[in-house]
Amino acid sequence: MRHIDYLDRLDFPDFKVSVKASDVFMAVAAYRDLAARIEQPLHLGITEAGGLRSGTVKSSIGLGMLLMDGIGDTIRVSLAADPVEEIKVGFDMLRSLKLRSKGINFIARPSCSRQNFDVISTMNQLEERLEDVMTPLNVSVIGCVVNGPGEAKETDIGLTGGSPANLVYIDGKPASKLRNDHLVDDLEQLIREKVREKQQQQDAMIARSV
């Protein structure tokens, strides 16, 4: 607070405040206290959070608690990992809290004993291949033929298990079947087609509003 008072006396309002800590509870308490005292923007972070897995968990808990309270203007995810991973974690965090809507929101259930394809491998490949997509899209990947259709009907594109081929839903309706031997390739193509369709719709709406 002493530094904030000093800048206030100099009539310099263009700054933001960060009180990062590696301890989640200390950081959350400090930011909550500051948010109640000052009007300046807050830069959130759990500093030196740890490696990719443990740091992601700590950052998600700490920053998530604050963001859910409406506290924070900018964030930094600090991981002992490739900086690209920090960006990905921060992006996914904001998307999970519905503070950002860009990109694909995947819904998956990897552990069902009735799954008809390898959900984990399919998801890993899809996430890697579709990192460039910024258009908001909900995609469900459920290997179970019993539970899959229910999830698929609620998403833009849904893949469910099936025999001899897996069933794809588009906009909640059965659309086509995909075999396991080219599953990821074919599903990626369908997703990209849906992305192009959505982007064209958005472009048309913008054109009409101009």
N, C-alpha and C positions, 0 to 999 in steps of 0.2 A: 504493500500500500504506500510505502514511503516513496518509491519510484513513481508511482502513479500521481501522487500529490505533487511531486517535483515537476512532472510534465504538465500537469494542470496549471501550475503557477506560471509556467512559461507559455501558456496558451497554445500548447501543441497537442491537439486531440487525435491526430492521425496515427494511432498505434493500436496494436492488439496485445493481449496478455496471455502468456502461457505459464502454467505451473506444473509441468510434467513431473511425474514421479513413477518409479518402477513398481511401487506398491499400489495395487488397484484401489484399495479402500482409502488410502491417503489422497490419491489423485482425485477421486470422486468427491471426497469431502472438501478438498481445497477448491475445486472448481465450483461446487455448489455454494460455498461460502462467498467466493468472489462474485458469482452471478447475482447474488443478493445485494452486493455492495456497489458495484460499478456498472457503467453503461457501455464501456468499451467492448469490442468484440473479443471473444475468447478463442484461442487456438488450442485444440484438445490433443492430448497424446499420453500414452503410457510408455514412458521412455525406457530403453533397454529392456523391452518386454521379454526377450528370449528368442529362441529359434523359431522356425516357421510354424510348427504345430503349437507349441506352448505359448509363443508370442501372439499368435492369432487368437487363441482362446482368451488370454489376458486382455488383449486390446478390444476384442469384441464385447467382453463383459463390461470393462470399464467405460469405454466410449459409448457402448450401447445404452448403459444406464443414464449417462449424461444426455445423449441425444434424445432419448425417450422423454426426458424432462424438458426438452426444448432448449438445452444449454449447449452452446458451441456454435461457432461460425465457420471455422476451418478445422481440419483434422490432419494428423500425421500418424501413420501406422509405422512403428519402429521395430523391425525384425532383424535378427542375425541371419539374413538370407538375401537373395538377389533383390535389389530395389524394385524390380518389376513385380515381385510377389507382394511387396508392400502395397503397391498400387492396386493390385488385384484384390487383396484382402479388404482394403478400404472401400473399393468400389462395391464389392459384394455386401459389405456391411451396410452401406447406405441403401443399396437396393433391397436388402432384407427388411430394413426399417421403412421402406417405401419413401425415402427421401430423394432417391433417384430412380428413374424408371428405364434407363437405357440398358440394352442388352437382353440376353435370353435368361429367363427365370426357369431353371430346370427343377422338375419334381420327379423324384426317383425313389423306388423301394427295392434295395438290392438283396434283401435277406429272405425273401419268400421262398419256401421249399418248392412251390409250384411254378417257378419261373421257367420260361421256355427259351431264354437266351441269357448270355452273360451280361447282366445289367451293369456291373461295375466297369468292365472293359468298355462297354458301349458308351457309358457316361464319360469316362476318361477321354476317350477318343473324340467324342462330340464336343466336350468343353474345349479341348485343345484346338480342334479344327475351326470352331465357331467363335473364337475370341474376338475376331474382327467385327462381329455383328453388333451394332449399336441400337438397332430398332427394337423396341420393347416387344417381347414375345414370350408366351408361356408354353413350355414343352414338357410333357410328362413321359417318362420312360419307365413303364411298369411291366415286368416280365410275366406277371401272373395273369392268366386268362380270366380269373374270377374277379379280382379287385381292379384290374387294369381299366376296363371300360368305364367304370365310375369316375376314375381320375381323368381319363381321356376326354370325357364329355365336358369337362370344365376347363380345358386348355385349348390353345389355338391349334396345337398338333399333339396328338397322344399316340404312343406306341404301346401296344399290349401284346402279351404272349398269345400264342395260338399254334395249332397243329393242323396241317403241316407247315403253315406260314403264319407269321405274326400280322396282326391287324392294326392298321393306322387309321386314326380318327382325325379329321380336319374340321375345325369349328364345331366340334361336338358330334359329328356324324361319321359313320364308317365310310372310308374313302378308297382304301386299297390294301393289298397284302404284300408283305416283304419277307423274303426268305433269309435265313441266317447267314448264308454264304456271302451276301453283299449287303448286309443289314445297315452297317454304318454309312457306307457310300450312298445307298438309296435314301436313307433317312436324312442325311445331310442335304442331299439335292432337294428333297421336299421342303425342308426347313428354309433353305435359301430361296426357293420359289415363293414361299409364304412371306418371307421378309421382303422380297421385291414387290409383292402384291400390296403389303401394308405400306411400304414406302411410297408407292404410286398413289395410294389412297390419301396419304398425308400430303403429298405434293399437290394433288388435285384440290384438297381442302384449302391449302395455303393460296393456291392460284385463285380460287373463288373469292377468298376474303380480301384479296388485294384490289 
